[in-house]
Structures are given as structure tokens and as C-alpha cells.
């Protein structure tokens, strides 16, 4: 379209110089004007498409700052166990799904909660054998850091007798000397997931490597269809920018094909994924990818790292021992010195760093690494990030602002929010540390830059539901800090904050003349909605780079 006018709107620009407006005028892929209706309507030309928002909110397009696009799109076809509780309900759901898909090499259930049986009984292969004895079955925890497999799946994956694994990974063994069915962290469960043939979708997350053998034309077409499905779903939820948190050159090359065909419906950043089995010399691959991909629609320029696991499987790294397992603090995936060397080298190359760090011990060590990078290379506008930060020690809170580190956090993740159970997470943390858990208000008040996201497919992708979670979260006990943010603070973390985290704050994240035309029209006035109703507002129209990517102009 040559030009587009959105009028009769409640425009929240996220621009502090002009936070509210009534209309937006777009020409090509740029915002030309934002302001009062009479002035903006006067800009309309004969061929201008006019959208009457009907008093609904118009916002900058949502920036999903932490997502696993390829894997999430694949998982859309798997069985969802979200909200399923008890053995009978689990068995019924799995058997019904499996009976309709007799050709699957591996039956996969997503979002199997750690307490899906009860608050005290954990899944084993014996449970899964009873449910589906003759076919390989794997259930994936919501956090994607634990998988439970039945006996036949463990046998086919070569794990039933156990296997030596790297630090932080574990095949839980039973009293009979065989695998009990619980597989903690990716090195442990990747052989089971591979039985289902989804290797390419998880390759960027599991190793950061490239497909070997390289897929044939049919495989490439199948992967392109998977990405189309994921991108279309994201656009339908108002998302215009994605920071993918796993990836490789293959993922970027697929997205480049879609971009060349005019099918890239969201801006996407894809990292080089550095696992602890790599060498520092491998970072030349990251630099090469960054040189080749640096556009407005498709870019790299950052390195993703896992430092620890998650709280529920005792694999997150803690400063002090776990409250319910005092003999452990969790095992890091890198030594502190190795991570410092890695951070220094990535920073020396001028690349951004994004590190998965859940426990307060992991967060501290990552901050130490960023501090070492400044000492070695000098201070620059690096905007290194820490992903998740589910626990932060009070001594480390001010270091985020001091070091210029972005806190990339997920409002649907706290136990008790977005339908998640309190256990076992709150018992892992221990009451003495509850005040430091999921502390986005604490970090913001200390000057940290906040970017919000969902970590899809760990949590449902809808930004509006995530915004609701950020605004309705309740403390776990009286006297704990209230970590809720206001509506405008939350929207900022999902728009301008995400743009800042991706070095795009001069082009996206605001509705401002000269900025790229990324915007979303809601089905209602978000400022008039109660906090508990925001997730149900819905998306009327998504526009990315001046193109309608979801919704119908004629229906708005």
C-alpha cells in the first residue's frame, strides 16, 4: 500500500515526548505523522487506505524479546498438556492423541508440569509404560529442561543403561540400575527427542551447529513451512519483532528465503549459539554470520549462551544451597573463569551477549563476566543481556544499571501466575529468598533496562496475556515486595524496551515520525480495560514494515 491512515484511535506512542495521539499516518514502510485527528486526517490522499479504529488502542508492534521460533512452530502440532492434572487425566489425553496419530515415531506431550501427578509424586518410565507401553513416548516439562520418557523410548535412544554426560546434565537412575525415566537438561534428553525426527528444529538450541547432512529440497520446504506457521502465529498476536534465542546459519538462510519472497512477517534477530563443547575460535562463525546478516528485517549480531538450568530440576546455579536440597547449589555449564574468557572474546568482537541465567549464582557469575569484558576491552554500548533472572541476590541488583546490562524477563514464568502451580518452585527457592525471585520491579527501580517476553514455547506466546500476567501477579506471602508494573511500564518493556535490547530503538518500539511502520490495532481500549481482562482484548490488525501481516483492513 502507498499510504495508510489509522484514525479514531487511542494511540499510545511510547514516545515520552508525545505519549498519546489520536491518529497515525503511514507512507510506505515509515510512519509519516502522529497526532490529533484533524491534522492527520488532512494528510489523506485519494488512494490512502483509511482504518477507523473505533476508539481502540493503537500501539507500537510488540517486540518478543525471547522466543524459540523454529521449535515453537514444530511444537504447535504436539499434544498440549497445559492444565492437565492427575494420572487418569494424563493417561486419557495421551491415549486419545496417540490413537489418532498411529504413524508418529515418537509421541510428544508438551507442558507436562513437574507436579502433573501430584505435589509429591514425580513421573517415571513406569507411569508412562502404563499409559503407552508399546510406542515411544516423551513428555516435556513447561521449561523444556526436563523430559520424561517411557522404557521403549529410552531403549531406542540408548539411554536405558545410563550414559556419561557433561556438567549440569543428568539421566536420573533408578534403584534397579536402569534409567528411571527423568532426563534433565538437553544433553540427556536430546537423543529421545531425535527419535521424532525434529532434529533440525532443535539443532540451533541443542548445539548451535548446522544440519549434517544438509537437508534436501523436500526437507528445506518442510522447514520453510514450519517457519511460516510460526511467523504467522506471532503476527496474529501483534508481534512485529522477534529476538530468537536459538539459531544457526541454517535458520537465518531459511528466513532469508522467506524475506526474499516477501513472506517474512516479523523482524527477526537470530544468534550464534555457543555451547560449552565449543572453542573460542568458533566465535569466528558468529562474526561471519553478523557480517552477513545485519538488516532491518533480518539480523544476527549476538551470541546466546546457557550458563545454568532451571529451578525445578535443581539445575539452576545458586549462591546458597537449595532450600529443599541443601547438599546442592546446582552445577554450572561453564566454570567462572571459562565464562569470563568467553565474555571477553565475544565482547572484543563487538557482538552482544545474551545468557540464560536462572539462579542467583548464575546471574552473579554472568555479571562478573560482563565486568571482566569491560575491564579487558573498555566500556562500550554493548547492551549485554541476562535472560530470565528468576532469582537475583540483593548485592547484584545495582550491578545491572552500573554495567549497562539488559534484564530480559518473562511475566508468565513466576509460580502462581498465568495458571502455573506454586510447587515445586517456591520450595526450591525457599521462603528466605522469595523477595528476590522474579524481581522485575526491584530491578527497574534500581535502574535496569527491562525487556519482556514469553520464552515461547515455554509459555504461551500472546503478549497481551503476558502483559496481564505482569500486572496481576500477587506476592506469595504477606510482606513480600509487589513486583507488578503499571500498564505503561509493562507496555514499554514489550515495545521500546525490547527495541532497545535489540539495538533498534531509533527505528522501532515507538510510534514516531520517521520510525519504521510497525504497529498493532487492538480490539478495545487497553487503558480502559481492567488488568485481569487485558489478555482477552485481542488483535484487530498487525502491521510490520508498512504491510498488513495479520487481520483485515476491511474488517477493522
C-alpha positions in Angstrom: 0.0 0.0 0.0 1.2 3.5 -0.7 -0.3 5.2 2.4 -2.5 4.2 5.4 -4.4 6.3 7.8 -5.5 5.0 11.2 -8.0 7.4 12.8 -10.4 7.5 15.7 -7.8 5.7 17.9 -6.4 5.8 21.3 -2.8 5.9 20.3 -0.2 5.0 22.9 3.0 6.0 21.2 5.5 5.0 23.9 7.3 8.2 22.9 7.9 10.3 26.1 7.8 13.5 24.1 4.2 12.7 22.9 2.8 9.7 24.7 -0.8 10.0 23.4 -2.3 10.7 20.0 -5.5 10.2 18.0 -4.3 9.1 14.6 -1.3 7.7 12.7 -0.3 8.2 9.0 1.9 5.7 7.3 3.6 6.1 3.9 5.4 3.1 2.6 7.2 1.4 5.4 7.6 4.6 7.5 5.4 6.5 10.0 5.0 9.9 8.5 2.8 11.6 11.1 1.3 11.0 14.6 -1.0 13.5 16.2 -4.5 14.9 16.7 -7.1 13.5 14.3 -7.9 16.7 12.4 -4.3 17.3 11.4 -3.6 13.7 10.5 -6.8 13.1 8.5 -5.9 16.1 6.4 -2.9 14.2 5.1 -5.0 11.5 3.4 -4.8 11.2 -0.4 -7.1 9.7 -3.0 -5.5 6.2 -2.7 -5.0 6.3 1.1 -6.4 3.3 2.9 -8.3 4.5 5.9 -8.8 2.4 9.1 -11.4 3.6 11.7 -10.1 2.1 14.9 -13.4 2.8 16.7 -11.7 4.1 19.8 -9.5 1.1 20.2 -5.8 1.3 21.2 -3.1 1.5 18.7 0.4 0.6 19.9 3.9 0.0 18.5 4.2 -3.6 17.4 5.1 -5.9 20.2 8.8 -6.9 20.5 9.0 -10.6 21.6 12.5 -10.4 23.2 13.0 -14.1 23.9 11.4 -16.8 21.7 12.3 -20.1 20.1 10.6 -19.7 16.8 11.5 -22.9 14.9 11.0 -25.2 17.9 7.8 -23.4 18.9 6.3 -23.8 15.5 7.1 -27.5 15.5 5.5 -28.0 18.9 2.2 -26.5 17.7 1.5 -30.0 16.3 2.3 -31.8 19.6 -0.1 -32.7 22.4 -0.6 -29.9 24.9 -0.8 -31.0 28.5 -1.2 -27.5 29.8 -3.6 -27.6 32.8 -3.8 -31.5 32.8 -3.6 -32.8 36.4 -3.6 -36.4 37.7 -2.7 -39.7 36.3 -6.1 -40.5 34.9 -6.4 -37.2 33.0 -2.8 -37.6 31.7 -3.4 -41.1 30.5 -6.7 -40.2 28.8 -5.1 -37.2 27.0 -2.0 -39.2 25.8 -4.0 -42.2 24.6 -6.5 -40.1 22.7 -3.8 -38.1 21.0 -1.7 -41.2 20.2 -4.7 -43.2 18.8 -5.3 -40.5 16.2 -1.6 -40.4 15.1 -0.5 -44.0 14.6 2.3 -43.0 12.3 4.3 -41.0 14.8 7.7 -42.4 15.6 7.6 -40.5 18.9 4.5 -39.3 20.8 5.4 -36.0 22.4 3.4 -34.2 25.1 4.3 -30.6 25.8 3.9 -28.6 29.1 3.8 -31.6 31.4 4.1 -29.9 34.7 6.5 -31.2 37.3 3.5 -31.8 39.6 1.3 -33.3 36.9 0.7 -36.4 39.0 0.6 -34.7 42.4 2.7 -32.3 44.5 4.8 -35.2 45.8 5.0 -37.8 43.1 7.2 -37.3 40.1 6.8 -39.0 36.7 8.8 -42.2 36.0 9.0 -44.5 33.0 6.8 -46.9 34.9 3.9 -44.4 34.8 4.5 -43.8 31.1 4.8 -47.5 30.3 1.3 -48.0 31.9 -0.1 -45.2 29.7 1.5 -46.1 26.4 3.7 -49.3 26.7 4.2 -50.2 23.0 5.2 -46.8 21.5 8.0 -44.3 22.3 6.5 -41.6 24.5 8.2 -38.4 25.8 6.6 -35.7 28.0 8.3 -32.3 28.0 8.3 -30.0 31.1 7.0 -26.5 30.5 10.5 -25.1 31.0 11.9 -27.5 28.4 14.7 -28.5 30.7 13.3 -31.9 31.7 11.8 -34.7 29.7 10.2 -37.9 30.9 10.4 -41.0 28.6 9.0 -44.5 28.7 11.1 -47.6 28.5 10.8 -48.2 24.8 11.9 -44.6 24.1 14.8 -44.9 26.5 15.9 -48.1 24.8 15.7 -46.7 21.3 17.6 -43.7 22.3 20.3 -45.8 24.0 19.7 -44.3 27.4 18.2 -47.1 29.5 21.5 -48.2 30.9 22.6 -44.6 31.5 25.3 -42.6 29.8 28.2 -40.3 30.8 27.1 -36.7 30.3 28.6 -33.2 30.6 28.2 -30.9 33.7 24.7 -29.9 34.5 23.1 -32.8 32.6 21.6 -35.9 34.2 19.9 -39.2 33.5 18.2 -39.9 36.7 18.9 -43.6 37.6 16.6 -45.9 39.5 17.3 -48.4 42.3 17.3 -51.2 39.7 20.3 -49.6 37.9 18.3 -48.5 34.9 17.2 -45.0 33.9 14.1 -44.0 35.9 12.7 -42.0 33.0 13.6 -38.5 34.0 16.1 -36.7 31.8 17.5 -33.4 33.0 18.9 -30.9 30.5 19.4 -31.1 26.8 22.3 -33.4 26.5 20.4 -36.0 28.5 17.1 -35.9 26.5 18.2 -34.8 23.0 18.6 -38.5 21.9 14.9 -39.1 22.8 13.6 -36.0 21.1 15.7 -37.0 18.0 13.6 -40.2 17.7 10.7 -38.0 16.5 12.7 -36.5 13.6 12.7 -33.0 14.9 16.4 -32.6 14.9 16.8 -29.6 12.6 14.2 -27.6 14.6 16.1 -28.1 17.8 19.6 -28.1 16.4 20.2 -24.4 16.9 19.2 -24.8 20.5 21.0 -28.0 21.3 24.3 -27.3 19.7 24.2 -24.2 17.6 25.5 -26.4 14.8 24.4 -26.8 11.2 22.4 -29.7 9.7 24.6 -32.6 8.7 23.7 -33.9 6.2 22.2 -30.8 4.8 18.5 -31.2 4.1 17.3 -31.9 0.6 14.8 -29.8 -1.2 11.8 -31.5 0.4 13.4 -31.0 3.9 14.0 -27.4 3.2 10.4 -26.9 2.0 9.1 -28.6 5.2 11.3 -26.3 7.4 10.1 -23.2 5.5 6.5 -24.3 6.1 7.3 -24.7 9.8 8.7 -21.2 10.0 5.8 -19.7 8.0 3.5 -21.2 10.5 5.4 -19.8 13.5 5.7 -16.4 11.9 2.0 -16.2 11.0 1.1 -17.2 14.5 3.3 -14.5 16.0 1.9 -11.8 13.7 -1.6 -12.8 14.6 -0.8 -11.9 18.2 0.5 -8.4 17.4 4.2 -9.3 17.3 6.3 -7.4 14.7 9.9 -8.1 16.1 11.4 -11.4 17.4 14.6 -12.0 19.2 15.1 -15.7 18.5 17.1 -17.3 21.3 18.5 -20.3 19.4 19.8 -20.4 16.0 22.5 -21.1 13.4 23.2 -20.0 9.8 20.7 -22.5 8.5 17.9 -20.8 10.4 19.0 -17.4 9.0 19.2 -18.8 5.5 15.7 -20.1 5.7 14.4 -16.8 6.9 16.3 -15.0 4.2 14.5 -17.1 1.6 11.2 -16.1 3.2 12.3 -12.4 3.2 13.3 -12.6 -0.5 9.8 -13.9 -1.3 8.1 -11.2 0.7 7.0 -13.7 3.3 8.9 -12.5 6.4 6.0 -11.2 8.5 8.1 -10.2 11.6 11.6 -8.7 12.0 13.9 -11.5 13.3 17.2 -11.5 15.1 19.0 -14.9 15.3 22.1 -15.5 17.4 25.1 -17.7 17.1 24.5 -20.3 19.8 27.6 -21.1 21.8 27.5 -24.3 23.8 30.2 -25.4 26.3 31.6 -28.0 23.9 32.8 -25.3 21.6 36.1 -23.5 21.4 36.7 -19.7 21.5 37.9 -19.9 17.9 34.4 -21.0 16.9 33.3 -17.4 17.6 34.6 -16.5 14.1 31.5 -18.2 12.9 29.4 -15.7 15.0 31.3 -12.8 13.5 30.8 -14.1 10.0 27.1 -14.5 10.5 26.9 -11.0 11.9 28.7 -9.6 8.9 26.3 -11.4 6.5 23.1 -10.6 8.4 22.6 -7.1 9.6 19.5 -5.7 8.0 16.3 -4.1 9.5 14.2 -7.2 8.8 16.8 -10.0 9.4 19.9 -9.7 11.6 22.3 -11.6 13.9 25.0 -9.7 15.8 24.7 -11.6 19.1 25.7 -14.8 20.8 23.4 -16.9 23.0 24.8 -18.9 25.9 23.4 -21.2 28.6 25.1 -20.8 31.9 22.7 -23.0 34.1 19.5 -25.0 34.0 16.2 -24.4 35.9 15.0 -24.3 39.5 12.5 -27.2 39.3 15.2 -29.8 38.4 17.8 -28.3 40.8 20.0 -27.4 37.8 19.9 -23.6 38.2 23.1 -22.3 39.9 22.5 -20.8 43.3 24.6 -18.6 45.6 23.4 -20.6 48.6 22.1 -24.2 48.6 18.6 -25.1 47.5 16.1 -24.8 50.4 14.8 -28.4 49.8 18.1 -30.0 48.8 20.8 -28.4 51.0 23.6 -30.5 49.6 23.5 -28.8 46.2 23.8 -25.4 44.6 23.4 -26.6 41.0 26.2 -27.3 38.5 27.2 -24.5 36.1 27.7 -25.3 32.4 30.9 -23.2 32.4 33.5 -22.5 35.1 33.6 -18.9 36.2 36.9 -18.4 34.5 35.9 -20.0 31.3 32.8 -17.8 31.1 34.9 -14.7 31.8 37.2 -15.7 28.9 34.2 -16.3 26.7 32.6 -12.9 27.6 35.8 -11.0 26.9 36.2 -12.6 23.5 32.6 -12.1 22.4 32.7 -8.5 23.6 36.1 -7.9 21.8 34.4 -8.9 18.6 31.8 -6.2 19.1 29.0 -8.7 19.5 26.1 -8.6 22.0 25.9 -11.4 24.6 22.6 -13.0 25.8 23.0 -15.5 28.6 20.4 -17.9 30.1 20.9 -17.5 33.9 18.1 -18.6 36.2 19.7 -18.9 39.7 21.3 -16.1 41.6 24.7 -17.8 41.4 24.5 -17.9 37.6 23.3 -14.3 37.4 26.3 -13.2 39.6 28.8 -15.1 37.5 27.5 -13.7 34.3 27.7 -10.2 35.7 31.2 -10.9 36.7 31.9 -12.0 33.1 30.5 -8.8 31.7 32.5 -6.8 34.2 35.6 -8.6 33.0 34.8 -7.7 29.4 34.7 -4.0 30.3 38.0 -4.3 32.2 39.6 -6.1 29.2 38.1 -4.2 26.3 36.9 -0.9 27.6 33.4 0.3 28.2 31.1 0.4 25.1 27.4 0.4 24.4 27.3 -3.4 24.5 23.8 -3.9 26.0 24.7 -7.4 27.1 21.7 -9.3 28.4 20.8 -11.8 31.0 17.8 -13.9 30.2 15.2 -15.0 32.8 16.8 -13.9 36.1 14.4 -15.9 38.2 16.5 -15.2 41.3 18.9 -12.3 41.9 20.9 -11.7 45.0 20.3 -8.2 46.5 24.0 -7.4 46.2 23.8 -7.9 42.4 20.7 -5.8 41.8 22.5 -2.4 41.3 25.1 -4.1 39.0 22.7 -4.2 36.1 22.5 -0.5 35.8 26.2 0.0 36.6 27.2 -2.4 33.9 24.5 -1.4 31.4 23.0 -4.9 31.4 19.5 -5.6 30.0 17.3 -7.7 32.2 15.3 -9.9 29.8 12.4 -11.4 31.8 9.2 -13.3 31.3 6.0 -12.2 33.1 4.2 -15.7 32.7 7.0 -17.5 34.5 6.5 -16.8 38.2 4.8 -19.7 40.1 1.2 -18.8 40.8 1.0 -16.6 37.7 -0.6 -17.5 34.3 -2.0 -20.7 35.7 1.3 -22.1 37.0 1.4 -24.0 40.3 3.4 -22.7 43.2 5.1 -26.0 43.8 7.7 -27.3 43.4 9.4 -23.9 42.6 8.7 -22.0 45.7 10.1 -24.8 47.9 13.2 -25.0 45.8 13.8 -21.2 46.3 12.9 -21.2 50.0 10.9 -18.5 51.8 14.1 -16.6 52.8 14.7 -15.8 49.1 11.1 -15.3 47.9 11.6 -11.5 47.9 14.5 -11.8 45.4 12.5 -14.0 42.9 11.3 -12.8 39.5 12.1 -9.3 40.8 11.4 -7.1 37.7 10.1 -4.2 39.8 13.1 -4.3 42.1 15.5 -4.3 39.1 13.6 -1.5 37.3 13.7 0.7 40.4 17.4 0.1 40.6 17.8 1.5 37.1 18.0 -1.7 35.0 16.6 -1.7 31.5 13.8 -4.3 31.2 12.6 -6.2 28.2 9.6 -8.6 28.4 8.8 -11.7 26.5 7.3 -15.2 26.9 10.1 -17.6 26.0 7.6 -19.4 23.7 7.1 -22.3 23.6 7.9 -22.4 27.3 4.9 -20.1 27.9 2.0 -19.2 25.5 3.1 -16.6 23.0 0.4 -14.0 23.3 1.9 -10.7 24.5 -1.4 -9.4 25.8 -1.7 -12.4 28.1 1.9 -11.8 29.2 1.1 -8.1 29.9 -1.9 -9.2 32.0 0.4 -11.6 34.0 2.9 -8.8 34.7 0.1 -6.6 36.0 -1.8 -9.1 38.1 0.9 -11.1 39.8 0.4 -11.5 43.5 3.1 -11.9 46.2 3.4 -15.4 47.6 3.1 -14.3 51.2 2.3 -11.1 53.1 5.1 -8.6 53.4 6.9 -9.6 50.1 7.6 -6.9 47.6 4.9 -6.1 45.0 6.7 -6.7 41.7 3.8 -5.6 39.5 4.4 -2.8 36.9 2.0 -0.3 35.7 0.3 -0.6 32.3 2.6 1.9 30.7 5.7 0.4 32.3 4.7 -3.1 31.1 3.9 -1.9 27.5 7.2 -0.1 27.5 9.0 -3.3 28.3 7.2 -5.0 25.4 7.8 -2.3 22.9 10.5 0.3 23.4 12.4 -1.8 25.9 12.6 -4.7 23.5 13.7 -2.4 20.7 16.4 -1.1 23.0 17.6 -4.6 23.8 17.9 -5.3 20.1 19.7 -2.0 19.2 16.6 -0.9 17.2 15.3 1.9 19.5 16.0 4.6 16.8 13.8 2.6 14.3 11.2 0.6 16.1 9.4 0.5 19.5 7.8 3.9 19.3 5.1 5.4 17.1 7.0 8.5 15.9 7.6 10.2 12.6 10.4 8.6 10.7 10.2 5.3 12.5 9.5 2.0 10.7 5.8 1.3 10.4 5.4 -1.5 13.0 2.1 -1.1 14.8 -0.8 -3.1 16.2 -4.5 -2.2 16.5 -6.2 -3.8 19.4 -9.9 -4.9 19.7 -10.6 -2.4 22.5 -9.1 0.3 24.7 -6.3 -1.2 26.8 -6.3 1.8 29.2 -10.0 1.3 29.9 -9.7 -2.5 30.4 -9.1 -4.0 33.9 -5.8 -5.6 34.4 -7.4 -9.1 34.5 -9.1 -8.5 31.2 -6.2 -7.4 29.1 -5.4 -10.9 27.8 -8.8 -11.1 26.2 -8.7 -7.9 24.2 -7.5 -9.5 21.0 -5.7 -8.1 18.0 -7.6 -6.5 15.1 -4.6 -5.6 12.9 -0.9 -6.1 12.8 1.3 -4.1 10.5 5.0 -4.7 10.1 7.3 -2.6 7.8 4.1 -1.0 6.5 2.5 -4.2 5.4 -0.6 -5.8 7.0 0.7 -9.1 8.4 -2.4 -10.2 10.3 -6.0 -9.1 10.3 -8.1 -7.5 7.6 -8.2 -3.8 6.8 -11.8 -4.1 5.6 -12.9 -5.6 8.9 -11.5 -3.0 11.3 
